[in-house]
Amino acid sequence: MPQYFINFLRGGKISNDVEGQDLPGLEEAGAAALVSAREIVAENIKSASDPALEAVIVTNEGGRELMRIPAKSVLPGSLK
């Protein structure tokens, strides 16, 4: 099973996932990343965190970026 890493971009800096997750495919990795993005954006709003989340980046075992989910994309339509 492939391993995917869900990394977080805040303030122009990437926090790398060092453990990774074994998932069947990119679709499942994207779903996991989306859940993480929603949780972090909600926490950013509640606590007025700075720097706020800019994006969640899914990479493979070799560090190649496979998917980028902008934080704005997880907000409800009225907040975008």
N, C-alpha and C positions, 0 to 999 in steps of 0.2 A: 504494500500500500504506500502511495507517495506521501511524503512529509511536506507540510506547508507551514509557513511562518507568517504570523499576523503582526505586523509592525505598525507603529503609530508615529505620525508626523505632527509635531507641535513646535511652534516657534521656529520653524525652518530646520529643526533637528529631528532625526529619526531615532526612536527608541526601538531597538531590535529585540524581537522575540528569540530567545536563545534555546527554548525547549522545542518549539514546533508542535504540530499535531499531525497524527496519521489520519488521513481522510481519503475516501475513495476517489475524489476528483476535485477539479477546480470549482465546480458548482457548489459542492459542500463547503469548500474553503471560503468561497465568497459569502455563503450564508452565515458561516461562523463569524466572518469579518464584519458583516452587516449588523449582527447582534452586538458585537463588541462596540462598533461605532455608535449605535443607538444608546447603549448604556453609558458610554463616555460622554457623548454630547449631552445627555440628560443630566449627568453629574456636573458637567461644565456649567450648564444653565443654573442648576440649583445652587452651586457654590461660587458662581462667578469666577471660575478658574482662569488663570492666565499663566502661561499661554494656553489657549483653547486648542482642542483637537482640530487639525487642518484636514487630515486624511488618514485612512487606514490603508496600508499597503500589504498585499499578499505576495510573498516570494516563495520560490522553490528552494530545495536543498542547496542549490548552487548560488543562491542569492539573487537570481534573476527575478525582476518584478513581473508578476503575472496579472495583477489587477490592482487598481487604485480606486478607492471609494472616497470621494470628497465628503467632508463632514456635512456640508450644506445639503447634500443629496438625501440625508436621512431625516432632515427636518420636515415637519408637516408643511404642506403647500403655503399656508398663510404666513409662515415664518421665513420662507426662502427669500 
